[in-house]
Amino acid sequence: MILSTCIDLAADAAGPDLMARLRADLAASKQAGADLLLLGRQDGATVVPGRLDALIGAPTLAADADGAALVTVLPALFSLPFHVARALSATDFLTGGTMGWLPSAIHTDARATGFGSEYAVTEEEIPTKAGDMVRATQALWDSWDADALVIDQAAGRYLDTSRVRRVDYRGSHFDVMGPLNAARPPQGHPVLVADEDDAIMSAADYQPDVLLVGGDDATSLSTVIATWRTRGFAGRVLAKVSPDGVPGACPLDQASHIDGADGFHIIATDAPAALATLRPMGAAPTGPTLRARLTLAVPPTPIVPRGVSRHEHGPTRTAHLGLFAGHRILSRRLAAQAGATAIGVRPVLL
């Protein structure tokens, strides 16, 4: 049985207290039986990015997780695929393959103002752009085969270059050439988590590995889970439960009456106490990686000739920045500075 909860910086914490309290909360939740620790916060029953930048906080907190999986909750509309792919690849190695991520399509005026007008999207574009960011990031992870790193000191070989390729991903909002300048994560792709209440679930063909679902009581929540299964959802389903009377989450004392759930996502002021209540209902999943614990398959490594992409969706364009590009906005800026309409850079294979 899988148990998850959110942890985030306390709103009233300051100075040295900031990380100390977060580490204490993480340790308490882990000790109480949490399998997934989402680096984010609850907005009612919905998971949203927290006060701490999860991509930065995850490596810092990895040692404190003590085997529990960390899930970075990040704002998909304000994140760049190349940066996300690099950061999560590194933390997946750092944690021995126990990283997950929850891209949120949250969009607020304050956040949009903070990031700038280039990130402005219409209401209709929100799920499309968020889903595109996820696909572009996953495409970059596919630019390396799992066995590309050789690291044979005696033979003087570090990398099998035939197993690294550009991806040339062309999406509705992101064009990413690749290859990524980081190796494929141990899990192939870190586990993709989604909140049913998030607008990203409206993105076309969006298929998370783990889905958080809600309902006001055990009966309605069981119906929601059955509906997802009828639609063919094959991932893990966690039912939102709370002892605090949160709308959209089932009361904690009804948890044992929920049918079809693989576990629970706890929304509580005192999360460790709620976790301790639920843990006796089922053993924690075990395995060397998060995918193994959740019995999720590793995404297949693309089998394509060197230099050919399986992610091409249209005719070749000339406006690419090359190895370190991840976003069309950046290429446009550089093109403008160069007095050109586009920048073309020959792809570099390591």
C-alpha positions in Angstrom: 0.0 0.0 0.0 1.4 3.4 -1.1 1.2 6.4 1.2 2.0 9.9 0.1 1.8 13.4 1.6 3.1 16.9 0.8 5.9 18.7 2.7 6.8 22.3 2.2 8.5 25.2 4.0 6.4 26.6 6.9 4.8 29.9 6.1 6.1 31.4 9.3 9.6 30.0 9.2 12.6 32.3 8.6 16.4 32.3 8.5 18.1 29.1 9.7 14.7 27.8 10.8 13.6 27.4 7.2 15.4 24.1 6.2 15.6 22.8 9.7 11.9 22.7 10.1 11.4 21.2 6.6 13.9 18.5 7.4 12.1 17.8 10.7 8.8 17.5 8.9 10.3 15.2 6.2 11.8 12.9 8.9 8.5 12.8 10.8 6.5 11.8 7.7 9.1 9.3 6.7 9.1 7.7 10.1 5.3 7.6 10.2 5.3 5.5 7.0 5.3 7.8 3.9 6.4 6.2 0.7 6.1 9.4 -1.5 7.0 12.8 -0.2 5.7 15.5 -2.5 7.8 18.7 -2.4 4.8 20.9 -2.8 1.8 22.1 -0.8 -2.0 21.6 -0.7 -4.3 24.2 -2.0 -7.5 22.6 -0.6 -7.4 19.1 -2.1 -5.2 20.1 -5.0 -1.4 19.7 -5.0 0.4 22.9 -6.2 4.1 24.0 -6.2 5.4 24.9 -2.8 7.3 27.8 -1.3 10.6 25.9 -1.9 11.7 25.5 -5.5 11.4 21.7 -5.6 14.1 21.2 -8.3 16.6 22.9 -6.0 15.3 21.5 -2.8 15.3 17.8 -3.9 19.1 17.3 -4.0 19.4 19.1 -0.7 16.8 16.9 1.0 17.8 13.6 -0.7 19.9 12.5 2.2 17.1 13.2 4.7 14.6 11.1 2.8 16.3 8.0 3.9 14.9 5.8 1.2 11.5 7.5 0.8 10.8 8.7 -2.7 10.8 12.5 -3.4 8.4 14.0 -5.9 9.2 17.5 -7.2 6.1 19.5 -7.7 6.9 22.2 -10.3 5.0 24.8 -12.3 4.9 23.3 -15.8 3.9 26.6 -17.5 7.0 28.3 -16.1 9.6 25.6 -16.5 11.9 24.8 -19.4 12.2 21.1 -20.5 16.0 21.2 -20.8 16.5 22.5 -17.3 13.9 20.1 -15.8 15.4 17.1 -17.6 18.9 17.9 -16.4 17.9 18.5 -12.8 15.7 15.4 -12.5 18.3 13.2 -14.2 20.9 14.3 -11.6 18.6 13.8 -8.6 17.4 10.4 -9.9 21.1 9.3 -9.9 21.6 11.0 -6.6 18.7 9.1 -5.0 19.4 5.7 -6.6 16.4 5.9 -8.8 13.7 7.0 -6.4 12.6 10.4 -7.9 9.2 11.4 -9.2 7.8 14.6 -10.5 4.4 16.3 -10.6 4.2 19.0 -13.2 1.3 21.4 -12.3 -0.5 23.6 -14.8 -1.2 26.2 -12.1 -1.4 29.7 -13.6 -1.9 32.8 -11.5 -1.6 36.4 -12.5 1.1 37.0 -9.9 3.2 34.1 -11.2 2.7 35.2 -14.8 3.8 38.7 -13.9 6.8 37.4 -12.1 8.0 35.3 -15.0 7.2 37.9 -17.7 5.0 38.3 -20.7 6.8 35.7 -22.7 5.2 33.1 -20.5 1.6 34.4 -20.9 -0.9 31.8 -22.2 -4.6 31.9 -22.8 -6.9 29.7 -20.7 -7.3 27.3 -23.6 -3.5 27.0 -24.0 -2.8 26.0 -20.4 -3.2 22.2 -20.6 -1.7 22.1 -24.1 1.5 24.0 -23.0 1.8 22.0 -19.8 1.5 18.7 -21.5 4.0 19.8 -24.2 6.5 20.7 -21.5 6.2 17.2 -20.1 6.6 15.5 -23.5 9.6 17.6 -24.4 11.3 16.7 -21.1 10.7 13.0 -21.6 12.0 13.2 -25.2 15.3 14.6 -23.9 15.6 11.7 -21.5 15.2 9.4 -24.5 18.2 11.0 -26.2 20.5 8.6 -24.3 20.3 4.8 -24.2 20.4 3.3 -20.8 23.8 1.7 -21.6 25.4 4.7 -23.3 27.8 5.4 -20.4 30.7 2.8 -20.7 33.2 4.3 -18.2 36.0 1.8 -19.0 39.1 3.4 -17.6 41.4 0.6 -18.7 40.2 0.8 -22.3 40.0 4.6 -22.3 36.3 4.6 -23.2 33.8 6.8 -21.4 30.8 6.9 -23.7 29.3 4.9 -26.6 28.5 7.8 -28.9 26.3 5.5 -31.1 23.9 5.4 -28.2 23.4 9.2 -27.8 21.2 11.0 -30.3 19.4 14.3 -30.9 15.6 14.1 -30.4 14.5 17.1 -32.5 11.2 17.3 -30.6 8.7 19.7 -32.2 5.7 20.5 -30.0 3.0 23.1 -29.8 5.1 25.4 -27.5 8.5 23.8 -27.3 11.1 22.8 -29.8 14.0 20.9 -28.3 16.8 19.4 -30.4 19.0 17.7 -27.8 20.7 15.5 -27.0 20.5 16.2 -23.3 23.9 16.9 -21.7 23.1 14.5 -18.9 22.7 10.7 -18.9 19.4 8.9 -19.0 18.0 8.6 -15.5 18.2 5.2 -13.7 14.4 4.9 -14.0 14.4 5.9 -17.7 11.9 8.6 -16.8 11.4 9.6 -13.2 7.9 8.5 -12.1 5.3 11.0 -13.4 2.6 11.9 -10.8 -0.5 13.9 -11.5 -3.4 15.4 -9.6 -6.8 14.7 -11.1 -7.9 18.2 -10.2 -5.0 19.8 -12.2 -5.6 21.3 -15.6 -2.7 19.3 -17.1 -5.0 16.2 -17.0 -6.9 17.9 -19.9 -3.8 17.7 -22.1 -4.1 15.3 -25.0 -3.0 11.7 -24.3 -1.7 12.6 -20.9 -0.7 9.4 -19.2 0.8 9.8 -15.7 2.2 6.8 -13.8 0.5 7.8 -10.5 -2.8 9.6 -10.2 -4.2 11.4 -7.1 -8.0 11.3 -7.1 -10.6 12.8 -4.8 -14.1 12.4 -3.6 -16.1 13.7 -0.6 -16.7 10.2 0.8 -15.7 6.6 0.3 -18.6 5.8 -2.1 -18.0 8.7 -4.4 -14.2 8.1 -4.4 -14.7 4.4 -5.2 -16.9 5.5 -8.2 -14.2 7.9 -9.4 -11.5 5.2 -9.2 -13.7 2.7 -11.1 -14.3 5.3 -13.8 -10.6 5.9 -14.3 -10.1 2.1 -14.6 -12.9 1.8 -17.1 -11.2 4.5 -19.2 -8.2 2.3 -19.3 -5.9 4.1 -16.8 -3.2 1.5 -15.9 -1.1 3.4 -13.4 -1.3 3.6 -9.7 -4.3 5.4 -8.1 -4.0 7.1 -4.7 -7.1 8.2 -3.0 -7.1 11.6 -1.3 -8.0 11.3 2.4 -8.0 13.9 5.2 -8.9 14.0 8.9 -9.4 17.8 8.6 -12.7 18.0 6.6 -11.1 19.2 3.4 -13.6 19.3 0.5 -12.7 16.9 -2.3 -10.9 14.5 0.1 -12.5 11.5 1.8 -12.7 11.6 5.6 -9.8 9.6 7.0 -12.0 7.3 9.0 -13.6 6.1 5.8 -10.3 5.1 4.1 -10.9 1.3 4.6 -14.1 1.5 2.7 -12.6 2.9 -0.5 -12.5 0.4 -3.3 -9.8 0.1 -6.0 -7.1 2.4 -4.6 -3.5 1.4 -4.6 -2.9 3.7 -1.6 -3.7 7.1 -0.1 -2.6 10.7 -0.4 -2.9 12.3 3.0 -4.0 15.9 3.3 -3.6 16.8 7.0 -2.4 19.5 9.3 -0.7 16.6 11.3 0.3 14.4 8.4 2.6 12.1 10.5 -0.4 11.2 12.8 -2.6 10.4 9.8 0.1 8.4 8.2 0.6 6.3 11.3 -3.1 5.6 11.3 -3.1 4.3 7.8 0.2 2.4 7.7 -1.1 -0.7 9.5 -3.7 -1.2 6.7 -0.9 -2.4 4.3 2.8 -2.9 4.0 5.0 -0.4 2.4 6.1 -1.3 -1.2 9.7 -2.4 -1.5 12.2 -2.4 -4.3 15.5 -0.7 -5.4 13.8 2.0 -7.4 10.5 3.9 -7.2 9.3 2.2 -10.4 10.1 -1.2 -8.9 8.3 -0.4 -5.7 5.2 0.7 -7.7 5.6 -2.2 -10.2 5.8 0.3 -13.0 7.7 -0.7 -16.2 10.8 1.3 -17.2 9.9 3.3 -20.4 11.5 1.6 -23.4 14.7 3.0 -24.8 14.2 4.3 -28.3 15.7 2.1 -30.9 16.6 4.4 -33.8 19.8 5.0 -35.9 22.2 7.5 -34.6 21.2 11.1 -35.4 17.6 10.2 -36.3 14.8 11.2 -34.0 11.7 9.3 -33.1 10.1 12.5 -31.9 10.1 14.4 -35.2 6.7 15.8 -35.9 7.2 17.8 -39.0 9.6 19.2 -41.6 13.0 20.3 -40.4 13.2 24.0 -39.4 16.3 26.2 -39.2 15.5 27.9 -36.0 17.4 25.7 -33.5 19.9 26.7 -30.8 21.5 23.4 -30.5 22.8 21.4 -27.5 21.9 23.9 -24.8 18.6 25.1 -26.1 15.3 24.1 -24.6 13.0 26.8 -25.5 12.0 28.7 -28.6 12.0 32.0 -26.7 15.7 31.8 -26.1 16.4 31.0 -29.7 14.3 34.0 -30.8 16.2 36.3 -28.5 19.6 35.2 -29.8 18.3 35.4 -33.3 17.2 38.9 -32.8 20.6 39.9 -31.2 22.3 38.4 -34.3 20.1 40.4 -36.6 18.7 37.2 -38.1 15.3 35.6 -38.3 16.6 32.3 -37.1 19.7 30.6 -35.8 20.8 27.3 -37.1 23.4 25.2 -35.2 24.7 21.9 -36.4 23.6 19.2 -33.8 26.5 17.9 -31.7 26.6 14.3 -30.7 28.8 13.5 -27.8 
